[in-house]
Amino acid sequence: MGYFSIQAAVRVDVINQSSPEQNRKRSKATRAWRDRVFVVGFVAAIVIGIAGLAALLIDVLVDGLPFLNYDFLSSYASRKPLESGILAPLVGTVWIVGMTAVFTIPIGVGMAIYLEEFASKNRLSRLIDLNIANLAGVPSVIYGLLGLAVFVQFLFNGSRNVTAGALTMTLLVLPIVVIASQEAIKAVPSSYRDAAYAMGANRWQVVKTVVLPQALPGMMSGIILALSRAIGESAPILIISSLVWVTFVPASPDSKFTVLPLQIFTWISQPQHEFRGIAAAAIIVLLAVLLSMNGIAIWIRSKYQVRSDQ
């Protein structure tokens, strides 16, 4: 009996010793299987997204390239599809983006600098940051209604002009610019500021000569991406402008206007099949403008990032 008891005890000890090792192997195999599932899911999501985007892009190119020529770029909108062009909405888009940049950049960058470098970190500043973050998620149509009430009806006495549209788009993209600029300023190492203070610089000198040059790439990227969003928005401009057939080019900030997204929406809603072709051509032009702005943002970030690292 003693011999059998010793053997049973040995078997129990062997089982107890091998059990943790088996559990570790089983846990490792489970983690590896789970990691493979997640990797496959992520790759499938990327492939589906890229495939869908490629399909849409190919469809737009096939429909729009036959209509994309110099006459299309230099003609005004017409009731006849083959005589329509995008001169007025293209120039109106340039006006809106240019004036939005004039209004947005100094206000947004100034707010970010004040909140990050000069404002006290108290309850009021935290409340302002919270409100800015919330404003970035407000639907664009709300800004259109606000612009109609404040700028068109109150400030310009019912005039639906370029300035009213630019101010409305400024309200839309300003929170994005402020948040992007704040994040760029936060990314500047505090040791740079400490070194400048140690050399005897005051706060404004530190901001001007140290913080802004280092934060400029991130700021410019955020600004250009925000302006890219302003180019593609149609809901606020539909409320502010409400013009879809414009046969003149805006000549001043007080002129009436239309923009590319609004013109594209109008053409797509027409019953004639040819209007879908010129709408696709206008989409190609709009994509070219957006990609150009994004390329400029990447170039600016790369250029100034290399310079700051050197």
Secondary structure as UniProt FT lines:
FT   HELIX           2..64
FT   HELIX           65..67
FT   HELIX           70..74
FT   HELIX           81..83
FT   HELIX           87..113
FT   HELIX           114..118
FT   HELIX           123..135
FT   TURN            136..137
FT   HELIX           140..147
FT   HELIX           148..155
FT   TURN            157..158
FT   HELIX           162..186
FT   HELIX           190..198
FT   TURN            199..200
FT   HELIX           203..206
FT   HELIX           207..211
FT   HELIX           212..232
FT   HELIX           235..240
FT   TURN            253..254
FT   HELIX           260..268
FT   HELIX           273..309
//
